[in-house]
């Protein structure tokens, strides 16, 4: 049996906190779901990137970086993939590697704004 409750915030300003709280509670389930989906579609860049972002949100930066690197392997000429791996490197403190990856993102897409921002 299941029981459902409808939760409504008292103040409109509480809505964001409520949504965030529910999202954080469901995040582990969402991660498991993305992993199952990737077993069926291992070459899906969208699934890998979504999983990587969720893993980063829960603090599993090593797993997030593995997923971003898998995306880069699937799309070696993607500025976004290079940038995402660069951000993962930056989060683990590998500044020189991150700078190299941001610069390589600009080699592919000279107008890639986030890479310019990080290099700035």
C-alpha positions, 0 to 999 in steps of 0.5 A: 500500500502507498500513502500520498501527501500533498505538501503546499508551502505556506509562503510562496518563498518556501516553494523553492526550499520545498522543491530542493528538498524533494529533489535531494531526496529523489536524487539517489533514485535518479542516479540509479535510474540513469545508470540503468539506462546507460547499461542499455544505451552506453553511447548516450552523451545526454545520459552520461552528462546528466548522470555526471551532474547528479553525481557532482551534486551529491559530492561523488566528484570522482564518478562525475569525472569518469562520466565526463571523460566517457562523454569526451571519449565519445565526442573528442571534438566537443568543446562542451565535453572538454570544458566539463572534464576541465571543470572536473579537473579543476574541482579536484585541484588539477589547475594546470590540467583544467587550464589545458582542457579549457584552452582545448575547448577554445581550439574547437569552439573559439567563442565558448564563453564558459571556457573563456570565463574559466581561463580569465 
